[in-house]
Amino acid sequence: MRFESRTLGFVINFLLGVAWAMMLIGALTSFLSFYQSSILFAIVSALIGAIPGLLGVLLLEYFITDKEKLAELKKQTALLEKLADKEG
């Protein structure tokens, strides 16, 4: 993932790592606190505990994809302007 500024890339990658860690911690703590009752209940609670972290990952990946799409559209616009200048 290449961004124009290195700072933005660092922050996004750091937050992405934090979101994955949050997902793992949420799933593990939910599973470990309920596995003595029932394995099925522990698995369901682990899935529910992982949801906040997964939502964070999803939002950050959407942001990354949107920034890449914007950069690609800027490149296409520049190429189209060059083409229009050659014809005109």
C-alpha positions in Angstrom: 0.0 0.0 0.0 1.7 3.1 -1.2 0.4 6.5 -0.1 1.6 9.9 -1.1 2.9 10.6 2.4 4.8 8.1 4.4 3.2 9.4 7.6 -0.3 8.5 6.4 0.9 5.0 5.3 2.5 4.4 8.7 -0.6 5.5 10.6 -3.0 3.4 8.5 -0.8 0.3 8.8 -0.4 0.9 12.5 -4.2 1.2 13.0 -4.7 -1.9 10.8 -2.4 -3.8 13.1 -4.3 -2.5 16.1 -7.6 -3.6 14.6 -6.3 -7.1 14.0 -5.0 -7.3 17.5 -8.3 -6.1 18.9 -10.1 -8.8 16.9 -7.7 -11.5 18.2 -7.9 -10.3 21.8 -11.7 -10.0 21.7 -12.1 -13.5 20.3 -9.6 -15.1 22.7 -10.9 -13.5 25.8 -14.5 -14.3 24.9 -13.6 -17.9 24.1 -11.5 -18.4 27.3 -14.1 -16.9 29.6 -16.9 -19.2 28.3 -15.2 -22.5 27.3 -15.9 -24.1 30.6 -19.7 -23.8 30.1 -20.0 -25.1 26.6 -17.7 -25.3 23.6 -20.5 -24.2 21.3 -21.3 -21.2 23.5 -17.6 -20.4 23.6 -17.3 -20.4 19.8 -20.3 -18.2 19.4 -19.1 -15.8 22.0 -15.6 -15.7 20.3 -17.3 -14.8 17.0 -19.2 -12.0 18.7 -16.1 -10.8 20.5 -14.2 -10.6 17.2 -16.8 -8.3 15.6 -15.5 -4.9 16.8 -12.0 -5.7 15.6 -13.3 -7.0 12.3 -15.3 -3.9 11.8 -12.2 -1.8 12.3 -10.3 -3.9 9.8 -13.2 -3.5 7.3 -13.3 0.2 7.7 -9.6 0.7 7.3 -9.5 -1.6 4.2 -12.3 0.4 2.7 -10.3 3.6 3.3 -7.2 2.1 1.7 -9.2 1.0 -1.3 -10.8 4.3 -1.7 -7.5 6.2 -1.6 -6.0 3.8 -4.2 -9.1 4.3 -6.4 -8.7 8.1 -6.1 -5.0 7.9 -7.1 -5.8 5.7 -10.1 -8.5 8.1 -11.2 -6.1 11.0 -11.0 -3.7 9.1 -13.2 -6.4 8.4 -15.7 -7.5 12.1 -15.7 -3.9 13.2 -16.4 -3.6 10.7 -19.3 -7.0 11.8 -20.7 -6.0 15.5 -20.5 -2.7 14.7 -22.4 -4.8 12.9 -25.1 -7.2 15.8 -25.4 -4.3 18.2 -25.8 -2.8 16.2 -28.6 -6.0 16.0 -30.5 -6.9 19.7 -30.0 
